């Protein structure tokens, strides 16, 4: 392994995946995480076949499999009358078609699997209580970061995997970048599957209405349901885990079917977060600093691909560094040399795909919240379109193999 470590700001999904991917190609890595210990905000996450392929490459999928659920379908319901508009097959169908299963898991289980894999991997150091607040000017052979407690670290490169509110991002943009609120707020909770009443617990369910939409899916090997309600809201806090009241959720879902609202009323507690506008940067790197995941391209969650894109980024970044950096593994080269070429190749490989996903997420948000005649037309289209045709429209997303360039 090269002696100079690559510093990764952020120990979330993207940062840990990048650490594992880089260690696989022989790089020393130090992950700098601001939390005092491993901690995961959020409740559940959907992992399409593209994400599962990345997890297989990182050696994590097998350790996550026991906790993962494999939903049988994506069922779309009318938020007005409660009827099923479409039931797109997942389960064995999408696995055969796309080369990997579609999983839903508790986010903490995914994070724990990544942490444990990192602990088992030679060359990875996990440092907690180390919040990166700034990046120094790069030299011809290294770059430094400063942490909130005054400590400094020096490495061969810095990977900004510190999320929507990234501090590392300003080292690339050369200006403070403040994400703007989208006007949507998401509320999340978890309930036991036995409290779902007559609602399906073996699929991903999506309920569409003009005022709000609801998504639910199984986690914990089917023992629980993760529920997310997304509604228009002016709240714009930066906390990903802010407490929310049942009254807020009830108001946001007042026009949804009674059976669904009855399930929502059983939730023991709710949390919320404000959804930022998508982040679209023209450059993801500068000198010895590179961004991945939400730091580079945060997106709306209406396509369930934020975590998947970070996993894909991690695999691509390591692949490009393996291809472009010097055969001896030395990253202490001139800034115009190997490492810049690696970062440029990474951005070129990823940026158009990520933008397509971002655009699809925005488009889904509009479709979910249609009203009047447009909503009637949407519902009719979903009813008459064969499920196999609907599934085929996702081939570009789910059949993608992030390891295909390796």
N, C-alpha and C positions, 0 to 999 in steps of 0.2 A: 504494500500500500504506500501511496504518496504520504510523506510525513505531514505536510501542511494540511490542516483540516479545512473542509468546506463548512462554513457556518450557516446553519439554517435557523432563521427567525420564525418561531412558531412550531408548537408540538401538536398540532391538530392532525386531521386526516392527511392533508397535503404535505405538511412538513415531515411527518413520520414516513409517509410513502416515499418521499424524496430521499430520506435518509437510507431506507432499505434499498432503493434502486441504486443509489450512488455507492453504497457499500458493496453491492453485488459486482460492481466494476472495479473494486479495489481502492475506493477513496475513503480516507478518514473523514468522519463527519461529526460535528457537535451540534446538537439540537438545543437551541436556547428558547425555553418556554417561560412565559411570565408567571403562570400559576405556580404556587408553591409545591404542587404535586399534580400527578396526572388527573385531569378533570375534563369532563365532556359536557358542553351545553347542548341542549336539544334532546329529543326523545327518540325518534325513529328516522330511518333513512332507507330509500329505495335504491337498490343496486341493480341496474340493468346488466345484460350480458357483457356489454363493453367494460363495465366496472369490474365484474367478476373475473374477466380475463386478466385485467391488470392485477387483481388480488392474487390470482393463481401465480402470475409471474413473480410477485413479491414474496411468495411462500406463506401467504396469510389465509387463503381461501379454506384450506383443510381445517385450520384451527377455528374458523368462524362457522363452518358448516353446521355444527350441532345446534347453534343458536338461531340459525337463519330459517326463514319461512320461504316456501316456494309457492306463491299465490297461483291459483288455477286460472285466473282471468283478471282482466281489467274491466269492471262493470261500471258503465256510465248511467246515471239516473237523472231523471227530470227533477229539478228542484221545485217544480210547481205541483206536479201530481204524484211524484214518487215512482212512476213507472220506469222500467229498465229500458233505456234507449239502445244500448249496444253492450255486447259481452265479448270483448276481444280475447282470444285464448292466450294464455301465458303457459305456465307449467311445462310439461314435456314438449308442447308444440314449439314454444319459442326457443327452448334449449336445442331442439333438433335443427331449427331453422338458423339459429345464430351462433351455435357452438358453445354456449354456456347458459346456465340458468338465470332466471330473474329472481333475485332475492329481496326480501324485506327483513330488516334487522333493527334491533335497538342500537342506537348510535353508540352508546357506551360499550356495547359488545364489540363493535367494529374497532373503536378506539383502543380498547383493551387488547384486542388481538394484534393490532399494529404495535402497541407499546411492548408487549411480550416478545414479539418477533424482533423488535429493535434491541431489547435487552439480550437476546440470544445471539445477536449478530456481532461478530468481531469488527471493530473499527467504528462503532457508533457509541457516542457519549451523549447521555441525556442529562441536561442541566436545567433544573427547575428553579423558579424564583429569579429568573434572568430575563427581564423585559427589555428587548432591544428598542432604544428610543432614537438612535441616529446611526448613520453610516459615515465613516470618515472618507476622505479622498483616497482613491486607490493609487498605489505606487506601481512600479513596473513588475512587482512580484507578489504583492499582498494587498489586503484591505482590512480595515478595522471597523468594529462596531462598538458603540457605547451602550451600556445597560443603565436602567433607572437607578440602581444602587451605586453607580459610579465605576463599576468594573468595566474593563475593556477586554475585547477579544480580538485576536488577529488571525486571519485565515487566508487561504488562497482565493476564496470567492465567498460571496454572500447570496443565499437564496432567501428571498422574501416570501414566506408562506404564512404571513401574519394577518391574513384575512382582510375583510372589507375595510377596516380602519387601519390599514397597514402603515407603519412608520417607515418601513424600508422603501415604500413606493416613492417617497420624495427624492431618494437618491437616484431614481431613474427619471422621474419627471422634472426634477430640478425646481419644483414648486410644490407647495402644500396642496394636496388633492383631497377635498372633502366630499364624500359621497352624498348625494341628495336623496331625500325621501321620495318614494314612488307614489305615496298616497294610499298604500295598502298596509294593513297590519295582519300578522298571522298569529293565531292562538293555538296552543297545542296542549294535549293532555294524553294520558294513557288510562284505559280502563280494562278490567278483566274481560276476556272474550265472552264469558258467561253472562255478562250484563248487556250484551248487544241486542237482546230481544230477538226479533225475527230478521234482523239485518244480517247480511252475509259476513262471515268472518274468515272465509277461505280465499278471498280475492282482494284486490285493490278496488275500493269503491270510490267513485267521484260523483258528487251531487252538484248540479249546476243551477245557479239562479243569478238574477241580475244584481242582487245586493251582496251576495257572498257565495262562496263555494266551499264544500267540505270534502276532504280526502281522508279515508281511513284504510288501514291495512294491518295484517297480523304481524306480531313480533314475538319474541321469547318462545320460539318453537310453537307458536300458535296459542299460547296461554293468555296473551294480551293483545289489545288493539291500540295502535297509535292513531290519534285523531288530530287533524289539522283543519282549522277554520280560517279562511282568508276573506277579509272584508275591507272595503274602503274605510279608511280611518285617518284622522289628521295627526295622531300621536306619532312622534318621530324620535323617540328615545334611542340611545345607542346600546342599551342593555339587551343581550340576546336571551336573557332569562328573567325578564321582569314579570312580577306577579300580575295576574289578570283576574277579574271577577267573573263569576258566573252570570251576573247581570249583563256585562259587556257582551258575552258570547250569546246570551239569549236575545239581546237586542239585534245583534248582527245576523242571527239566523231565524228571525221571527217569521219569515215568509217560507221557510222550508217545511217539509212534511212532518206531521206530529210524531211519527215513529222515530224519525231521525232526531228530532229535538228531545224526545224522551231519553234516548241514549246519551245525548250530550249532557243532559241534566244530571246523569249519574256520575259524572266526572268528579273526583275528589278535589282536584285543584287544576287551575289553568295558569299557563305562562304565555307571554306574548313577546313578539319582536317586530320592529318596524322594518319593512322591506325596502331596501335602497334601490334606486335606479340602477340598471346595468352599468358596469364600468367597462368602457371601451377605450383602451390605450392604443396609441399608434406604435409605441415601443415598449417592450417588456424587459429590456436590459440596457445597461450602460456600464462601460468599463468592466469591473469584476462583480457586478451586482445583477441579479436576474430575479424575476417574479414568477410565481405560479399560483394556481388556484384563485381564490377570491381576490387576492392582492392584485392580480393582473386582470381579472375578468369576472368580477362578481356578476351574478345573473339572478333574475327572478326565478322562483322555485316552481313555476308552472309546467316544467318539463321534467322535474325530478332528476336533474343532471349536474347540480353544483358539485357534489362530492365526486361524482364519476369523472368530471373534467379535471379535477385536481389529481385524481389517481392516474388518469391518462397523461397529464402533464409530467408527473414524476417519472413515469416510465420513459417518456420521450426525452426529457432533459438528460437522464443518465445515458440513454442511447446515443444522443448527439455528443455528449462529452466523451464517451468512449471512442467514438469515431473520429472526432476532430482534435482531441488533445494528443500530445506527443506520445510516441510509443513507450517511452520510459516512465510515463505517468507523472512527469514533473509539470505542475501548473505554474511554476515560477518563471513565466515567460513574459515577453513584452506584451503590453495591452493590445497591440495590433495583431497578436498571434493567435495561438490555438484556442484560448478560452473565449475570446470574442467570436471566433468562427463557430464555436460550439453553441454559444448562446444565440447567435443569429440563425443557425440551422434549426435550433429548437423553436424559436419564434415562427420561422417560416413553416415548419411542420404543423404547428398547432393553431395559428391565429385564425385561419379561415374556418376551420372546423368549429372552433369555439364561438366565433361570430354567428355561424349558422345556428348553433344551439341557443345562443342568446336571443336571436331573432325568433326562433320557434317558441321560446318561452314567452316572449312578449305577445306573440300571436295567440298562443293558447290562453293567456290571461284575458285577452279581448273576447275570444270565443266563449270562455267559461261564463262571462258576465254579460252576455248579450241579453237584450230585452225585446219585448214586442214581437213584431213580424220577423225580425232577424233570429230571435230565439226559436220561434216556431219552425223556421227554415232549417236551423241547425239541428233541432230535434228530429225533424223528418229525414234529414240526410243521414243522421246516425242510425235511424231505424231501418232504412232501406239499403244501406251499404253493407255488403257481406263482411263479416268479421275478418275473414282471411285477407280481404282487400285492405281493411284498416291496418292490420298487422304489417302487411307489406310496405305500407308507407313509412314504417319505422326502420326499414332495413338499413338505410344509410347510417342510422345511429347505432343500432344494436349489433349489426353484423361486423362493425368495425373492430379490428384487433389492434390494440395499442402496441403489441409486441411485433407487429408485422415487419417493422423496419429493422429489427434487431438481428 
